Amino acid sequence: MNPQFKILTINPGSTSTKIGVFENGALLFGKNIYHNDQDIGTFKKVWDQYAFRKQEILNVTRKEGFNIRQLSCVVGRGGLFRPVISGTYKINKQMLDDARQAVQGDHPANLGCVLAYGIAWDYNIPSYIVDPPCVDEMEDVARISGHVAIKRRSLVHALNIKAIARAASETLKTPLTQLNLIVVHIGGGISVTPLRKGWMIDTSEALGSGPFSPERTGSLPMVDFTEYLFKNNLTLEQAKKMLVGSGGMYSYLKTKSLKDAEESYQKGDPKSRLIIRAMAYQIAKEIGAMAVILKGEVDAIALTGGGAHCRPLVDLIKEKISFLVKDSDRDILLFPGEDELKALAQGALRVLRGEEEALEYPQQIEYKELFNGNI
């Protein structure tokens, strides 16, 4: 008889904590625990929210009638830690320290590891994170920015990208280690990532480069941007807000909802039509750039994230990129939305079943080692 593993998954966001309890791959129940501004506002730092959010999670599982002692493990979303390769990681002291110190940025995702660890500790069970945003498998040449003072980073939707790469592998009935893929995550931020034989060898970092998104500017003309900052005396925080949060489609249409923009597009609003066309144009251009990184050897292109529900956007992208694959009907794949809780559960399940070995944080491998020096 196959063992039945019960897994608690935790995905902290800025104003909510998503949780799910899985039995093997099946969701028993899921909840989105909303936190009002008054509660969150009492904490000076994201890290200080740990005890509050932990109690909220325990309260919800209790209301659902679930006995937390049945759990096999707890798995949280990874945070902005040190750069690591992809995989499922055991949560250790170094990871907790790096999350607390926000070594690559302060983000609610940094709470994922401590929430998982804290609950698991109480019940003496393992705790993990899976494919954190700081997954970095880029080639050395991809890290060069154009100025020695600034290094290109890999901060990307790694959890969903890796899950979609595995889904594409199943759809194409080909092992991931034999595929060259481009995965395009379209959400609040947009990342375009080429995967060579399963490794994310480059990416358009979703915070500050690549295509503009519903609320982020993506790449900007840097001289013009610098002049704008000085002419308008923007503070650092104001500049960051301009780039992430009030940039992109929002700056043009005053909405961050692609669904609303799509409705205006379908009604013939010229401004909405121009901006959605421009977003598709920039995404397609970035896909083309990543196809070059793969030397034109592209087995499939997968579009995912909430933005993949926007039909005009998807159709405009497909129209421009169809020539990059052999059969556009077969090789341009759609996986609308994202299921990060399921991806977390699957990562933990692979370890529990012995299909993968849990990694020790931090786990970094030079790119040349992945291909035995053949780069």
RAPEBEL-V831839 format. One record per pair of residues at least 12 apart in sequence whose C-alpha atoms are under 10 Angstrom apart, sorted by the first residue. I is the first residue (numbers start at 0). J is the second residue. If there is no record, write none. Layout:
I&J / I&J
//
This chain:
1&352 / 2&22 / 2&23 / 2&351 / 2&352 / 3&21 / 3&22 / 3&23 / 3&24 / 3&71 / 4&21 / 4&22 / 4&23 / 4&24 / 4&69 / 4&70 / 4&71 / 4&72 / 4&344 / 4&347 / 4&348 / 4&351 / 4&352 / 5&20 / 5&21 / 5&22 / 5&23 / 5&24 / 5&25 / 5&26 / 5&27 / 5&67 / 5&68 / 5&69 / 5&70 / 5&71 / 5&72 / 5&73 / 5&344 / 5&348 / 6&19 / 6&20 / 6&21 / 6&22 / 6&23 / 6&24 / 6&25 / 6&26 / 6&27 / 6&67 / 6&69 / 6&70 / 6&71 / 6&72 / 6&73 / 6&74 / 6&126 / 6&343 / 6&344 / 6&345 / 6&347 / 6&348 / 7&19 / 7&20 / 7&21 / 7&22 / 7&26 / 7&28 / 7&29 / 7&60 / 7&67 / 7&70 / 7&71 / 7&72 / 7&73 / 7&74 / 7&75 / 7&115 / 7&118 / 7&119 / 7&126 / 7&340 / 7&343 / 7&344 / 7&347 / 8&20 / 8&21 / 8&29 / 8&72 / 8&73 / 8&74 / 8&75 / 8&76 / 8&111 / 8&114 / 8&115 / 8&126 / 8&127 / 8&128 / 8&339 / 8&340 / 8&341 / 8&342 / 8&343 / 8&344 / 8&347 / 9&29 / 9&30 / 9&31 / 9&56 / 9&73 / 9&74 / 9&75 / 9&76 / 9&77 / 9&108 / 9&110 / 9&111 / 9&112 / 9&114 / 9&115 / 9&128 / 9&339 / 9&340 / 9&343 / 9&344 / 10&31 / 10&74 / 10&75 / 10&76 / 10&77 / 10&107 / 10&108 / 10&109 / 10&110 / 10&111 / 10&112 / 10&114 / 10&115 / 10&339 / 10&340 / 10&343 / 11&31 / 11&32 / 11&52 / 11&75 / 11&76 / 11&77 / 11&78 / 11&106 / 11&107 / 11&108 / 11&109 / 11&110 / 11&111 / 11&112 / 11&114 / 12&31 / 12&32 / 12&33 / 12&34 / 12&76 / 12&106 / 12&107 / 12&108 / 12&109 / 12&110 / 12&111 / 13&33 / 13&34 / 13&39 / 13&45 / 13&106 / 13&107 / 13&108 / 14&31 / 14&32 / 14&33 / 14&34 / 14&35 / 14&36 / 14&38 / 14&39 / 14&107 / 15&30 / 15&31 / 15&32 / 15&33 / 15&34 / 15&35 / 15&39 / 15&52 / 15&107 / 16&30 / 16&31 / 16&32 / 16&33 / 16&34 / 16&52 / 16&53 / 16&55 / 16&56 / 16&107 / 16&108 / 16&110 / 16&111 / 17&29 / 17&30 / 17&31 / 17&32 / 17&33 / 17&56 / 17&339 / 17&340 / 18&30 / 18&31 / 18&32 / 18&56 / 18&59 / 18&60 / 18&74 / 18&75 / 18&340 / 19&31 / 19&60 / 19&340 / 19&341 / 19&343 / 19&344 / 20&60 / 20&65 / 20&67 / 20&70 / 20&73 / 20&340 / 20&341 / 20&344 / 21&70 / 21&340 / 21&341 / 21&344 / 21&345 / 21&348 / 22&70 / 22&71 / 22&344 / 22&348 / 23&344 / 23&345 / 23&347 / 23&348 / 23&349 / 23&351 / 23&352 / 24&341 / 24&342 / 24&344 / 24&345 / 24&348 / 25&341 / 25&344 / 25&345 / 26&340 / 26&341 / 26&344 / 27&65 / 28&60 / 28&63 / 28&65 / 29&59 / 29&60 / 29&63 / 29&340 / 30&56 / 30&59 / 30&60 / 30&63 / 31&56 / 31&59 / 32&52 / 32&55 / 32&56 / 32&59 / 33&55 / 34&51 / 34&52 / 34&55 / 38&51 / 39&51 / 39&52 / 44&99 / 44&105 / 44&106 / 44&107 / 45&99 / 45&101 / 45&105 / 45&106 / 45&107 / 45&108 / 45&109 / 45&110 / 46&98 / 46&99 / 46&100 / 46&101 / 46&105 / 46&106 / 46&107 / 46&108 / 46&109 / 46&110 / 46&113 / 47&99 / 47&110 / 48&107 / 48&110 / 48&114 / 49&110 / 49&111 / 49&113 / 49&114 / 49&117 / 50&113 / 50&114 / 50&117 / 52&110 / 52&114 / 53&110 / 53&113 / 53&114 / 53&115 / 53&117 / 53&118 / 54&114 / 54&118 / 56&114 / 56&118 / 57&118 / 67&118 / 67&119 / 67&122 / 68&119 / 68&121 / 68&122 / 68&123 / 68&124 / 69&122 / 70&119 / 70&122 / 70&124 / 70&125 / 71&119 / 71&122 / 71&123 / 71&124 / 71&125 / 71&126 / 71&347 / 71&348 / 71&351 / 72&115 / 72&116 / 72&118 / 72&119 / 72&120 / 72&122 / 72&123 / 72&124 / 72&125 / 72&126 / 72&127 / 72&344 / 72&347 / 72&348 / 72&351 / 73&112 / 73&114 / 73&115 / 73&116 / 73&117 / 73&118 / 73&119 / 73&120 / 73&124 / 73&125 / 73&126 / 73&127 / 73&128 / 73&343 / 73&344 / 73&347 / 74&87 / 74&88 / 74&89 / 74&90 / 74&111 / 74&112 / 74&114 / 74&115 / 74&116 / 74&118 / 74&119 / 74&125 / 74&126 / 74&127 / 74&128 / 74&129 / 74&340 / 74&343 / 74&344 / 74&346 / 74&347 / 74&348 / 75&90 / 75&108 / 75&109 / 75&110 / 75&111 / 75&112 / 75&113 / 75&114 / 75&115 / 75&116 / 75&126 / 75&127 / 75&128 / 75&129 / 75&131 / 75&340 / 75&343 / 75&344 / 75&347 / 76&107 / 76&108 / 76&109 / 76&110 / 76&111 / 76&112 / 76&113 / 76&114 / 76&115 / 76&127 / 76&128 / 76&129 / 76&130 / 76&131 / 76&132 / 76&158 / 76&339 / 76&340 / 76&342 / 76&343 / 77&90 / 77&94 / 77&98 / 77&107 / 77&108 / 77&109 / 77&110 / 77&111 / 77&112 / 77&113 / 77&127 / 77&128 / 77&129 / 77&130 / 77&131 / 77&132 / 77&133 / 77&134 / 77&157 / 77&158 / 77&343 / 78&94 / 78&95 / 78&97 / 78&98 / 78&101 / 78&102 / 78&103 / 78&104 / 78&105 / 78&106 / 78&107 / 78&108 / 78&109 / 78&110 / 78&111 / 78&112 / 78&128 / 78&129 / 78&130 / 78&131 / 78&132 / 78&133 / 78&134 / 78&154 / 79&94 / 79&97 / 79&98 / 79&100 / 79&101 / 79&102 / 79&103 / 79&104 / 79&105 / 79&106 / 79&107 / 79&108 / 79&109 / 79&131 / 79&132 / 79&133 / 79&134 / 79&154 / 79&155 / 80&93 / 80&94 / 80&95 / 80&96 / 80&97 / 80&98 / 80&99 / 80&100 / 80&101 / 80&102 / 80&103 / 80&104 / 80&109 / 80&131 / 80&132 / 80&133 / 80&134 / 80&154 / 80&360 / 80&361 / 81&94 / 81&97 / 81&98 / 81&101 / 81&102 / 81&103 / 81&131 / 81&132 / 81&133 / 81&134 / 81&135 / 81&360 / 81&361 / 81&362 / 81&363 / 82&103 / 82&131 / 82&132 / 82&133 / 82&134 / 82&135 / 82&136 / 82&152 / 82&153 / 82&154 / 82&360 / 82&361 / 82&362 / 82&363 / 82&364 / 83&130 / 83&131 / 83&132 / 83&133 / 83&134 / 83&135 / 83&136 / 83&153 / 83&360 / 83&361 / 83&362 / 83&363 / 83&364 / 84&130 / 84&131 / 84&133 / 84&134 / 84&135 / 84&136 / 84&137 / 84&198 / 84&199 / 84&358 / 84&360 / 84&361 / 84&362 / 84&363 / 84&364 / 84&365 / 84&366 / 85&129 / 85&130 / 85&131 / 85&132 / 85&133 / 85&134 / 85&135 / 85&136 / 85&157 / 85&158 / 85&161 / 85&197 / 85&198 / 85&199 / 85&358 / 85&362 / 85&363 / 86&128 / 86&129 / 86&130 / 86&131 / 86&134 / 86&158 / 86&161 / 86&346 / 86&347 / 86&349 / 86&350 / 86&355 / 86&356 / 86&357 / 86&358 / 86&359 / 86&362 / 87&127 / 87&128 / 87&129 / 87&130 / 87&131 / 87&343 / 87&345 / 87&346 / 87&347 / 87&348 / 87&349 / 87&350 / 87&355 / 87&356 / 87&357 / 87&358 / 87&359 / 87&360 / 88&112 / 88&126 / 88&127 / 88&128 / 88&129 / 88&130 / 88&131 / 88&346 / 88&347 / 88&350 / 88&356 / 88&357 / 88&358 / 88&359 / 88&360 / 88&361 / 88&362 / 89&112 / 89&116 / 89&125 / 89&126 / 89&127 / 89&128 / 89&129 / 89&347 / 89&356 / 89&357 / 89&358 / 89&359 / 89&360 / 89&361 / 90&112 / 90&113 / 90&115 / 90&116 / 90&125 / 90&126 / 90&127 / 90&128 / 90&357 / 90&358 / 90&359 / 90&360 / 91&112 / 91&113 / 91&116 / 91&126 / 91&127 / 91&359 / 91&360 / 91&361 / 92&113 / 92&116 / 92&360 / 93&359 / 93&360 / 93&361 / 94&109 / 94&112 / 94&113 / 94&128 / 94&359 / 94&360 / 94&361 / 95&109 / 95&110 / 95&111 / 95&112 / 95&113 / 95&116 / 96&113 / 97&109 / 98&110 / 98&111 / 98&112 / 98&113 / 99&112 / 99&113 / 103&133 / 103&152 / 103&154 / 108&131 / 108&132 / 109&131 / 111&127 / 111&128 / 111&131 / 112&126 / 112&127 / 112&128 / 112&129 / 113&126 / 113&127 / 113&128 / 114&126 / 115&127 / 115&128 / 116&128 / 125&347 / 125&351 / 126&347 / 127&343 / 127&344 / 127&346 / 127&347 / 127&350 / 127&357 / 127&358 / 128&158 / 128&343 / 128&344 / 128&346 / 128&347 / 128&357 / 128&358 / 129&157 / 129&158 / 129&161 / 129&339 / 129&342 / 129&343 / 129&344 / 129&345 / 129&346 / 129&347 / 129&357 / 129&358 / 130&155 / 130&156 / 130&157 / 130&158 / 130&159 / 130&160 / 130&161 / 130&162 / 130&342 / 130&343 / 130&346 / 131&154 / 131&155 / 131&156 / 131&157 / 131&158 / 131&159 / 132&153 / 132&154 / 132&155 / 132&156 / 132&157 / 132&158 / 132&159 / 133&152 / 133&153 / 133&154 / 133&155 / 133&156 / 133&157 / 133&158 / 134&152 / 134&153 / 134&154 / 134&155 / 134&156 / 134&157 / 134&158 / 134&199 / 134&362 / 134&363 / 135&152 / 135&153 / 135&154 / 135&155 / 135&157 / 135&198 / 135&199 / 135&200 / 135&201 / 135&202 / 135&363 / 135&364 / 135&365 / 135&366 / 136&153 / 136&194 / 136&198 / 136&199 / 136&200 / 136&201 / 136&202 / 136&363 / 136&364 / 136&365 / 136&366 / 136&369 / 137&151 / 137&152 / 137&153 / 137&193 / 137&194 / 137&198 / 137&199 / 137&200 / 137&201 / 137&202 / 137&365 / 137&366 / 138&199 / 138&200 / 138&201 / 138&365 / 138&366 / 138&367 / 138&374 / 139&151 / 139&200 / 139&201 / 139&365 / 139&366 / 139&367 / 140&200 / 140&201 / 141&153 / 141&200 / 141&201 / 141&202 / 141&292 / 142&201 / 151&201 / 151&202 / 151&203 / 151&204 / 151&207 / 151&208 / 152&201 / 152&202 / 152&203 / 152&204 / 152&207 / 153&199 / 153&200 / 153&201 / 153&202 / 153&203 / 153&204 / 153&205 / 153&206 / 154&190 / 154&202 / 154&203 / 154&204 / 154&205 / 154&206 / 154&207 / 155&184 / 155&188 / 155&189 / 155&190 / 155&191 / 155&192 / 155&202 / 155&203 / 155&204 / 155&205 / 155&206 / 156&183 / 156&184 / 156&185 / 156&186 / 156&188 / 156&189 / 156&190 / 156&191 / 156&192 / 156&202 / 156&204 / 156&205 / 156&304 / 156&339 / 157&184 / 157&190 / 157&192 / 157&199 / 158&337 / 158&338 / 158&339 / 158&340 / 158&342 / 158&343 / 158&346 / 159&182 / 159&183 / 159&184 / 159&303 / 159&304 / 159&336 / 159&337 / 159&338 / 159&339 / 159&340 / 159&341 / 159&342 / 159&343 / 160&181 / 160&182 / 160&183 / 160&184 / 160&190 / 160&191 / 160&192 / 160&193 / 160&194 / 160&199 / 160&301 / 160&302 / 160&303 / 160&304 / 160&337 / 160&342 / 161&182 / 161&194 / 161&197 / 161&198 / 161&199 / 161&342 / 162&337 / 162&338 / 162&339 / 162&341 / 162&342 / 162&343 / 162&345 / 162&346 / 163&182 / 163&183 / 163&184 / 163&301 / 163&302 / 163&303 / 163&304 / 163&332 / 163&333 / 163&334 / 163&337 / 163&338 / 163&342 / 164&178 / 164&179 / 164&180 / 164&181 / 164&182 / 164&194 / 164&197 / 164&198 / 164&299 / 164&300 / 164&301 / 165&197 / 166&301 / 166&332 / 166&334 / 167&180 / 167&182 / 167&299 / 167&300 / 167&301 / 167&330 / 167&331 / 167&332 / 167&333 / 167&334 / 168&180 / 168&197 / 168&299 / 170&329 / 170&330 / 170&332 / 171&298 / 171&299 / 171&329 / 171&330 / 171&332 / 174&196 / 174&197 / 175&194 / 175&195 / 175&196 / 175&197 / 175&198 / 176&194 / 176&195 / 176&196 / 176&197 / 176&198 / 177&195 / 177&196 / 177&197 / 177&298 / 178&194 / 178&195 / 178&196 / 178&197 / 178&198 / 178&296 / 178&297 / 178&298 / 178&299 / 179&193 / 179&194 / 179&195 / 179&196 / 179&197 / 179&198 / 179&290 / 179&293 / 179&295 / 179&296 / 179&297 / 179&298 / 179&299 / 179&300 / 180&192 / 180&193 / 180&194 / 180&195 / 180&196 / 180&197 / 180&198 / 180&199 / 180&289 / 180&290 / 180&293 / 180&296 / 180&297 / 180&298 / 180&299 / 180&300 / 180&301 / 180&330 / 181&193 / 181&194 / 181&195 / 181&199 / 181&202 / 181&286 / 181&287 / 181&289 / 181&290 / 181&293 / 181&297 / 181&298 / 181&299 / 181&300 / 181&301 / 181&302 / 181&331 / 182&194 / 182&199 / 182&202 / 182&286 / 182&289 / 182&299 / 182&300 / 182&301 / 182&302 / 182&303 / 182&332 / 183&202 / 183&203 / 183&282 / 183&283 / 183&285 / 183&286 / 183&300 / 183&301 / 183&302 / 183&303 / 183&304 / 183&306 / 183&307 / 183&333 / 183&334 / 184&205 / 184&301 / 184&302 / 184&303 / 184&304 / 184&305 / 184&306 / 184&307 / 184&334 / 184&335 / 184&336 / 184&337 / 185&205 / 185&210 / 185&212 / 185&213 / 185&282 / 185&302 / 185&303 / 185&304 / 185&305 / 185&306 / 185&307 / 185&308 / 185&309 / 185&335 / 185&336 / 185&337 / 186&205 / 186&212 / 186&213 / 186&214 / 186&257 / 186&303 / 186&304 / 186&305 / 186&306 / 186&307 / 186&336 / 186&337 / 187&205 / 187&206 / 187&211 / 187&212 / 187&213 / 187&214 / 187&215 / 187&243 / 187&244 / 187&247 / 187&255 / 187&256 / 187&257 / 187&304 / 187&305 / 187&306 / 188&204 / 188&205 / 188&206 / 188&207 / 188&208 / 188&209 / 188&210 / 188&211 / 188&212 / 188&213 / 188&214 / 188&215 / 188&216 / 188&217 / 188&243 / 188&244 / 188&247 / 188&304 / 188&306 / 189&203 / 189&204 / 189&205 / 189&206 / 189&207 / 189&208 / 189&209 / 189&210 / 189&211 / 189&212 / 189&213 / 189&214 / 189&215 / 189&217 / 189&282 / 189&303 / 189&304 / 189&306 / 190&202 / 190&203 / 190&204 / 190&205 / 190&206 / 190&208 / 190&209 / 190&210 / 190&211 / 190&212 / 190&217 / 190&282 / 190&285 / 190&286 / 191&203 / 191&204 / 191&205 / 191&209 / 191&210 / 191&282 / 191&283 / 191&285 / 191&286 / 191&288 / 191&289 / 191&301 / 191&302 / 192&204 / 192&285 / 192&286 / 192&289 / 192&290 / 192&300 / 192&301 / 193&286 / 193&288 / 193&289 / 193&290 / 193&291 / 193&292 / 193&293 / 193&297 / 193&300 / 194&289 / 194&292 / 194&293 / 194&297 / 195&292 / 195&293 / 195&296 / 195&297 / 198&366 / 198&369 / 200&289 / 200&292 / 200&293 / 200&366 / 201&289 / 201&292 / 201&293 / 202&285 / 202&289 / 203&217 / 203&218 / 203&285 / 203&286 / 203&289 / 204&217 / 204&218 / 205&217 / 205&218 / 205&243 / 206&218 / 206&239 / 206&242 / 206&243 / 206&244 / 207&219 / 207&239 / 207&242 / 207&243 / 208&242 / 209&281 / 209&282 / 209&284 / 209&285 / 209&286 / 210&247 / 210&277 / 210&278 / 210&279 / 210&280 / 210&281 / 210&282 / 210&283 / 210&284 / 210&285 / 210&286 / 211&242 / 211&243 / 211&246 / 211&247 / 211&248 / 211&274 / 211&277 / 211&278 / 211&279 / 211&281 / 211&282 / 212&243 / 212&244 / 212&246 / 212&247 / 212&248 / 212&249 / 212&255 / 212&257 / 212&275 / 212&278 / 212&279 / 212&281 / 212&282 / 212&306 / 213&243 / 213&244 / 213&245 / 213&246 / 213&247 / 213&248 / 213&249 / 213&250 / 213&251 / 213&252 / 213&253 / 213&254 / 213&255 / 213&256 / 213&257 / 213&260 / 213&275 / 213&278 / 213&306 / 214&240 / 214&241 / 214&242 / 214&243 / 214&244 / 214&245 / 214&246 / 214&247 / 214&248 / 214&249 / 214&250 / 214&251 / 214&253 / 214&254 / 214&255 / 214&256 / 215&239 / 215&240 / 215&241 / 215&242 / 215&243 / 215&244 / 215&245 / 215&246 / 215&247 / 215&248 / 215&249 / 215&250 / 215&255 / 216&241 / 216&242 / 216&243 / 216&244 / 216&245 / 216&246 / 216&247 / 216&248 / 216&249 / 216&250 / 217&242 / 217&243 / 217&246 / 217&247 / 217&281 / 218&242 / 218&281 / 219&242 / 224&238 / 247&274 / 247&278 / 248&260 / 248&271 / 248&274 / 248&275 / 248&277 / 248&278 / 251&270 / 251&271 / 251&274 / 252&270 / 252&271 / 252&274 / 256&306 / 257&271 / 257&275 / 257&305 / 257&306 / 257&307 / 257&308 / 257&309 / 257&312 / 258&305 / 258&306 / 258&308 / 258&309 / 258&310 / 259&271 / 259&309 / 260&272 / 260&274 / 260&275 / 260&309 / 261&275 / 261&308 / 261&309 / 261&310 / 261&311 / 261&312 / 262&309 / 264&276 / 264&311 / 265&311 / 272&311 / 272&312 / 275&309 / 275&311 / 275&312 / 275&313 / 275&315 / 276&311 / 276&312 / 276&315 / 276&316 / 277&312 / 277&315 / 278&312 / 278&315 / 278&316 / 279&311 / 279&312 / 279&313 / 279&314 / 279&315 / 279&316 / 279&317 / 279&318 / 279&319 / 280&312 / 280&315 / 280&316 / 280&319 / 281&316 / 282&312 / 282&315 / 282&316 / 282&319 / 282&320 / 283&315 / 283&316 / 283&317 / 283&318 / 283&319 / 283&320 / 283&321 / 284&316 / 284&319 / 284&320 / 286&300 / 286&316 / 286&319 / 286&320 / 286&323 / 287&319 / 287&320 / 287&322 / 287&323 / 290&320 / 290&323 / 290&324 / 291&323 / 295&323 / 295&324 / 296&323 / 296&324 / 297&323 / 297&324 / 297&325 / 297&330 / 298&323 / 298&324 / 298&325 / 298&326 / 298&329 / 298&330 / 298&331 / 299&323 / 299&324 / 299&325 / 299&326 / 299&327 / 299&329 / 299&330 / 299&331 / 299&332 / 300&317 / 300&320 / 300&321 / 300&323 / 300&324 / 300&327 / 300&329 / 300&330 / 300&331 / 300&332 / 300&333 / 301&330 / 301&331 / 301&332 / 301&333 / 301&334 / 301&335 / 302&316 / 302&317 / 302&331 / 302&332 / 302&333 / 302&334 / 302&335 / 302&336 / 303&332 / 303&333 / 303&334 / 303&335 / 303&336 / 303&337 / 304&333 / 304&334 / 304&335 / 304&336 / 304&337 / 304&338 / 305&334 / 305&335 / 305&336 / 305&337 / 306&335 / 306&336 / 307&333 / 307&334 / 307&335 / 307&336 / 307&337 / 308&333 / 308&334 / 308&335 / 308&336 / 309&335 / 313&333 / 317&331 / 317&332
//
